[in-house]
């Protein structure tokens, strides 16, 4: 379901799960799709937990937050300077840059709206809202866990392109046959 930013749907909002224990072996993280951020060269497997076991593998979806393309806030955490550093260049994103989630059966494109630096205790970044948005976060500054860099984006709603009528030649239209300048058949 695609929901235009700022438009509420009849569906209820997801409920984010509490912060999990970092090394909860029952939540190792399984692949659920791909995360692509062309502007900074990210093309990574997306995992389904935000435990250290999952985030160490790659960008990970916070359980209980919206899934890509749905109403609510899709929240994804990733490492900036360790474990292949998938979010190393997250701070290079600008308004308008594209974030793509490739999930089984659907691809959802979001556009960056703004970034901010917050405290690691600012868990309001996982809050759900009546818009289709995505929130990506990582440690900040690089090499430190003293703050979090947060990137906010809104779902790009596909625009239906009206079909253009086929252009067909009529008896009144000259047709060039390739033999001589403007020769008609």
Steps between C-alpha positions, in 0.01 A plus 500: 500500500640839405390796708578854401700689761264677737198288411372263764365161402240281663774263619629523855862594559761238594632482856881502531647235726711611799877518462620139495794359692805548276604134486161327521586171327131441428509806269800453272341683206386342176511659153170669404597703192754751370579861582641716220619859532648591160641840601743337746549162334301288746355172374464273802291211627240627749455295820200474734630583851693779671709283728877525466490151348284634217655844450846340485379324181362816337226767516216373715127575529364586845233239581149633533566810289335537159620284216617680183213641296254488790347774709728592790869537567744239359796510742841362400824493700847442360869519589704798391859396564496127580372178341551613137371851591184505285394839640846661488386769254147545635592857596562580130130466416308811399132587466363328192743205501332163445474211748368178345366194679480190281273256680338178381219611270556877518757776464447819701684825429540771760652850464718649772337804664749592773760373747563568866737408782338361815591339831521118508210520745274676246281198434223719361662442159312167489161662562234427241312777316213523252743530208711252307851589607839340558753574772859377470740544789862431591762606754643851483761635464674220308688278746293613798166393650442830685222610263287372214476628143139466385382523138129560434328423170146490357352238270503601137150419383495351151331733255281340238608606154203543266518283192579694186286414202684318223584721206393341176545630150190600306458548129565873547833444675806482273716193562870512419617184325873568518550562125581861433417816693150494646379248241155358575362158421 
